[in-house]
Amino acid sequence: MSIDVTLLPATIPHRLREAEVDRIRRFDDHASGERLRFEYSISASGVLIVWRVSDPHVSAEVEAVFGPAAWEEVRGDLHRALH
């Protein structure tokens, strides 16, 4: 599933705030043509991590990290780490 992260307005540079800037960052499973999934996890401190999962039997790779003051909403599938 794709992951949509909505950034807080404060993360948009002041000079761009009056323009129609899209605050949603999309990590699209289908955009690359590869067989991959994006999932997310949120640490206890509020850090949002977007994971790239190319093979369910191999560890995922970090695609992006957003600090707790950078994002306000996330939609998509929760990451389930391999143990």
C-alpha positions as CSV (number, residue, x, y, z in Angstrom):
1,M,0.0,0.0,0.0
2,S,1.1,3.5,-0.6
3,I,2.0,5.8,2.3
4,D,0.8,9.4,2.5
5,V,2.5,11.7,5.0
6,T,0.9,15.1,5.6
7,L,3.5,17.6,6.7
8,L,2.8,20.3,9.2
9,P,2.4,23.8,7.7
10,A,5.5,25.0,9.6
11,T,7.7,22.7,7.5
12,I,6.9,24.6,4.4
13,P,9.4,27.5,3.8
14,H,7.8,30.9,4.5
15,R,8.3,32.1,0.9
16,L,6.2,29.1,-0.4
17,R,3.4,29.2,2.2
18,E,1.2,31.5,0.2
19,A,1.6,29.4,-2.9
20,E,-0.5,26.2,-3.3
21,V,2.1,23.9,-1.9
22,D,1.0,20.3,-1.5
23,R,1.8,19.2,2.1
24,I,1.3,15.5,1.3
25,R,4.3,13.4,0.5
26,R,3.3,10.2,-1.2
27,F,5.4,7.0,-1.3
28,D,3.7,5.1,-4.1
29,D,4.0,1.3,-4.4
30,H,3.2,1.4,-8.1
31,A,5.2,4.4,-9.3
32,S,8.5,2.6,-9.8
33,G,7.2,-0.5,-11.6
34,E,9.0,-2.7,-9.1
35,R,7.3,-5.1,-6.8
36,L,7.6,-3.3,-3.5
37,R,5.6,-2.0,-0.6
38,F,5.9,1.0,1.6
39,E,5.0,0.7,5.3
40,Y,5.5,3.1,8.2
41,S,6.3,2.9,11.9
42,I,6.3,5.6,14.6
43,S,8.9,5.5,17.4
44,A,8.1,6.3,21.0
45,S,9.5,9.8,20.5
46,G,7.2,10.5,17.6
47,V,9.7,9.9,14.7
48,L,7.9,8.6,11.6
49,I,9.9,6.1,9.5
50,V,8.8,5.1,6.0
51,W,10.1,1.6,5.1
52,R,10.7,0.2,1.6
53,V,9.8,-3.5,1.6
54,S,10.9,-5.2,-1.6
55,D,10.8,-8.8,-0.4
56,P,8.7,-9.9,2.6
57,H,11.5,-12.4,3.6
58,V,14.3,-9.8,3.7
59,S,14.7,-6.9,6.1
60,A,13.1,-3.6,5.0
61,E,15.1,-0.5,4.1
62,V,14.5,3.0,5.4
63,E,13.1,5.2,2.7
64,A,12.4,8.4,4.7
65,V,12.4,9.8,8.2
66,F,10.3,12.6,9.5
67,G,10.9,14.2,12.9
68,P,8.0,14.6,15.3
69,A,7.6,18.3,14.5
70,A,7.5,17.7,10.8
71,W,4.4,15.6,10.2
72,E,0.8,15.6,11.4
73,E,-0.9,12.6,9.8
74,V,0.1,9.4,8.1
75,R,-2.0,6.9,6.1
76,G,-1.0,3.4,5.0
77,D,0.1,0.1,6.4
78,L,2.0,-0.2,9.6
79,H,5.4,-1.8,9.4
80,R,5.8,-5.2,11.0
81,A,9.6,-5.9,11.5
82,L,11.0,-9.4,11.1
83,H,12.2,-11.0,14.3
